[in-house]
């Protein structure tokens, strides 16, 4: 890479910057459902203004949906051990469930909605099956890919993964974005247009995340191994911190 090419690349958003943006957006959502909900007195009925603030905190976080879907596809394509990648993601989903339930419903166990990391797990399994299907050809290969996609969509529906505000199923959107980013990877403009269309149909805000992705430079953006683990730990720790702040 020439100096000019490197300078051009660094002007965009690296994976590190995309993760930071995504985590900030998740924090806004968690603060809204915990600290702000208590501060606005929603339990006592704070009225339309208070509800509007809380809804805005939630829908702004939907900008992160295509960002994390893209990061999953990138992680899958560049991991040296997909089995360990799946294991880490599954562990994160399990560890995050109680903090997620506490931050969204105030209960340690709430089966009405599961945390969206489970959606990423099913999306990753879908990608693994799609690659496994390469051993087949023609109709058999397409049938396996369709079966993998339908199965992932059904699982996130049945488990109610990332169901928020009874408007958007985050799990479904994650699967849809991952499919688009994987199948249309070689055609940037078509990929971005299809993803933007999906985002626009989901109350617009996910489409803003697609615009953010268009500014990416496809570089990692960090070199220390501990950085990856810090991002894994951030989600459950952040939700617990918000729950703690709300209870003060």
VMD Tcl script that draws the C-alpha trace (Angstrom):
set ca {
  {0.00 0.00 0.00}
  {1.36 3.41 -0.94}
  {1.51 6.34 1.48}
  {-1.41 8.00 -0.30}
  {-3.45 4.78 -0.16}
  {-2.72 4.42 3.55}
  {-3.72 8.01 4.23}
  {-6.96 7.48 2.32}
  {-7.73 4.33 4.28}
  {-7.10 5.90 7.66}
  {-9.57 8.67 6.88}
  {-12.41 6.16 7.00}
  {-13.88 4.23 9.89}
  {-11.84 1.23 11.04}
  {-13.41 -1.75 12.77}
  {-12.25 -0.25 16.06}
  {-14.12 2.99 15.37}
  {-17.22 1.14 14.21}
  {-17.23 -0.89 17.42}
  {-16.89 2.27 19.51}
  {-19.81 3.86 17.64}
  {-21.90 0.73 18.13}
  {-21.10 0.52 21.84}
  {-21.98 4.19 22.37}
  {-25.35 3.60 20.71}
  {-26.00 0.52 22.88}
  {-25.16 2.60 25.94}
  {-27.75 5.20 24.94}
  {-30.39 2.46 24.76}
  {-29.42 0.97 28.12}
  {-29.32 4.36 29.83}
  {-32.77 5.11 28.48}
  {-34.31 1.89 29.79}
  {-32.68 2.22 33.22}
  {-31.37 5.59 34.44}
  {-33.61 7.86 32.37}
  {-36.69 5.72 32.94}
  {-36.29 6.14 36.67}
  {-35.28 9.81 36.44}
  {-38.35 10.61 34.36}
  {-40.61 8.73 36.76}
  {-42.03 6.42 34.14}
  {-43.28 4.04 36.81}
  {-45.58 6.81 37.96}
  {-46.51 7.80 34.42}
  {-44.37 10.67 33.23}
  {-46.55 11.42 30.24}
  {-45.95 11.81 26.54}
  {-42.75 13.87 26.80}
  {-41.02 11.32 29.01}
  {-42.11 8.42 26.84}
  {-40.85 10.23 23.74}
  {-37.39 10.63 25.27}
  {-37.22 6.92 26.13}
  {-38.41 5.83 22.70}
  {-35.84 8.11 21.04}
  {-33.07 6.55 23.14}
  {-34.15 3.15 21.88}
  {-34.63 3.90 18.20}
  {-31.33 5.81 17.97}
  {-29.61 2.61 19.10}
  {-30.99 0.83 16.03}
  {-28.32 2.62 14.02}
  {-25.95 0.03 15.49}
  {-27.78 -2.98 14.01}
  {-26.16 -2.98 10.53}
  {-22.83 -1.98 12.08}
  {-22.69 -5.09 14.27}
  {-24.00 -7.25 11.42}
  {-21.12 -6.01 9.26}
  {-18.59 -6.58 12.04}
  {-19.84 -10.15 12.41}
  {-19.35 -10.86 8.70}
  {-15.89 -9.30 8.82}
  {-15.00 -11.28 11.93}
  {-16.19 -14.51 10.32}
  {-14.20 -13.90 7.15}
  {-10.97 -13.07 9.01}
  {-11.04 -15.40 12.01}
  {-8.44 -18.14 12.11}
  {-10.69 -20.43 14.17}
  {-14.41 -20.14 13.46}
  {-15.23 -22.68 16.18}
  {-13.61 -20.56 18.86}
  {-15.26 -17.47 17.40}
  {-18.67 -19.13 17.73}
  {-17.83 -20.26 21.27}
  {-16.80 -16.75 22.35}
  {-19.93 -15.22 20.87}
  {-22.18 -17.83 22.49}
  {-20.50 -17.26 25.86}
  {-21.06 -13.52 25.50}
  {-24.74 -14.09 24.69}
  {-25.22 -16.30 27.77}
  {-23.31 -13.94 30.09}
  {-25.24 -10.93 28.77}
  {-28.71 -12.37 29.28}
  {-29.20 -11.51 32.96}
  {-27.79 -7.97 32.57}
  {-30.04 -7.54 29.52}
  {-33.13 -8.70 31.42}
  {-32.31 -6.45 34.37}
  {-31.80 -3.41 32.15}
  {-34.89 -3.93 30.00}
  {-37.47 -5.28 32.46}
  {-35.94 -4.98 35.92}
  {-36.16 -8.76 36.39}
  {-33.28 -11.24 36.46}
  {-35.15 -13.62 34.18}
  {-37.50 -12.34 31.51}
  {-38.48 -14.62 28.63}
  {-40.35 -11.92 26.70}
  {-37.15 -10.91 24.88}
  {-33.63 -12.30 24.66}
  {-30.51 -10.20 24.16}
  {-29.49 -9.49 20.54}
  {-26.11 -11.23 20.86}
  {-28.06 -14.46 20.41}
  {-29.10 -13.06 17.03}
  {-25.43 -12.72 16.11}
  {-24.85 -16.32 17.22}
  {-27.58 -17.62 14.91}
  {-26.29 -15.40 12.10}
  {-22.81 -16.86 12.58}
  {-24.17 -20.42 12.51}
  {-26.03 -19.51 9.32}
  {-22.78 -18.32 7.72}
  {-21.04 -21.53 8.73}
  {-23.78 -23.65 7.12}
  {-23.72 -21.48 3.99}
  {-19.99 -22.10 3.60}
  {-20.48 -25.80 4.30}
  {-22.97 -25.80 1.40}
  {-20.11 -25.03 -1.01}
  {-19.44 -28.77 -1.22}
  {-22.68 -29.05 -3.15}
  {-23.58 -27.50 -6.49}
  {-26.60 -26.15 -8.29}
  {-30.00 -26.59 -6.69}
  {-28.71 -28.56 -3.70}
  {-26.38 -25.74 -2.70}
  {-29.11 -23.12 -3.05}
  {-31.51 -25.27 -1.06}
  {-29.06 -25.57 1.85}
  {-28.45 -21.80 1.84}
  {-32.19 -21.06 1.86}
  {-32.73 -23.63 4.63}
  {-29.95 -22.05 6.72}
  {-31.41 -18.56 6.30}
  {-34.99 -19.64 7.04}
  {-33.87 -21.62 10.09}
  {-31.97 -18.64 11.51}
  {-34.96 -16.36 10.95}
  {-37.33 -18.82 12.61}
  {-35.07 -19.21 15.65}
  {-34.84 -15.48 16.27}
  {-38.62 -15.22 15.88}
  {-39.40 -18.09 18.25}
  {-36.91 -16.92 20.88}
  {-37.97 -13.27 20.46}
  {-34.39 -12.15 20.18}
  {-33.97 -8.39 20.52}
  {-37.69 -7.55 20.44}
  {-37.76 -3.87 21.36}
  {-40.65 -1.45 21.79}
  {-42.90 -3.99 20.05}
  {-41.87 -2.33 16.77}
  {-38.58 -3.84 15.64}
  {-37.22 -7.35 15.96}
  {-33.48 -6.72 16.19}
  {-32.74 -10.41 15.66}
  {-34.57 -10.48 12.33}
  {-32.77 -7.35 11.16}
  {-29.38 -8.79 12.14}
  {-30.04 -11.92 10.08}
  {-31.27 -9.85 7.12}
  {-28.25 -7.53 7.16}
  {-25.80 -10.41 7.54}
  {-27.36 -12.12 4.50}
  {-27.05 -8.97 2.43}
  {-23.46 -8.28 3.51}
  {-22.42 -11.87 2.82}
  {-24.21 -12.56 -0.46}
  {-23.59 -9.15 -2.05}
  {-20.09 -8.57 -0.66}
  {-18.52 -8.37 -4.12}
  {-20.94 -5.64 -5.29}
  {-20.52 -2.67 -2.97}
  {-23.17 -0.35 -4.40}
  {-25.80 -3.09 -4.68}
  {-24.98 -4.28 -1.16}
  {-25.29 -0.81 0.35}
  {-28.51 -0.08 -1.54}
  {-30.13 -3.36 -0.43}
  {-29.03 -2.83 3.17}
  {-30.24 0.76 3.11}
  {-33.62 -0.36 1.81}
  {-33.97 -2.87 4.64}
  {-32.99 -0.18 7.14}
  {-35.45 2.31 5.68}
  {-38.29 -0.20 6.06}
  {-37.35 -0.64 9.74}
  {-38.22 2.89 10.88}
  {-35.30 4.53 9.02}
  {-32.70 4.58 11.80}
  {-30.96 1.32 10.77}
  {-30.49 2.93 7.35}
  {-28.37 5.61 9.04}
  {-26.13 2.80 10.23}
  {-25.72 1.69 6.62}
  {-24.60 5.22 5.73}
  {-22.04 5.01 8.54}
  {-20.79 1.72 7.13}
  {-20.27 3.34 3.75}
  {-17.55 5.43 5.43}
  {-15.58 2.36 6.55}
  {-12.01 1.64 5.47}
  {-12.02 -2.12 6.26}
  {-8.99 -1.84 8.53}
  {-8.85 -3.36 12.01}
  {-7.75 -0.16 13.75}
  {-6.09 -1.77 16.77}
  {-3.17 -4.10 17.41}
  {-3.40 -5.15 21.08}
  {-5.11 -8.55 21.64}
  {-6.74 -7.31 24.84}
  {-8.75 -4.77 22.86}
  {-10.92 -7.54 21.43}
  {-11.65 -8.89 24.92}
  {-12.46 -5.39 26.15}
  {-15.16 -5.10 23.49}
  {-16.59 -8.49 24.49}
  {-16.73 -7.47 28.15}
  {-18.18 -4.03 27.48}
  {-21.77 -5.05 26.70}
  {-22.70 -6.96 29.89}
  {-20.59 -4.70 32.12}
  {-22.18 -1.57 30.64}
  {-25.71 -2.88 31.20}
  {-24.93 -3.83 34.81}
  {-23.43 -0.38 35.37}
  {-26.60 1.27 34.05}
  {-28.75 -0.91 36.29}
  {-26.56 0.05 39.23}
  {-26.80 3.75 38.45}
  {-30.58 3.50 38.18}
  {-30.80 1.94 41.63}
  {-28.72 4.64 43.35}
}
mol new
graphics top color blue
foreach p $ca { graphics top sphere $p radius 0.5 }
foreach p [lrange $ca 0 end-1] q [lrange $ca 1 end] { graphics top cylinder $p $q radius 0.2 }
display resetview
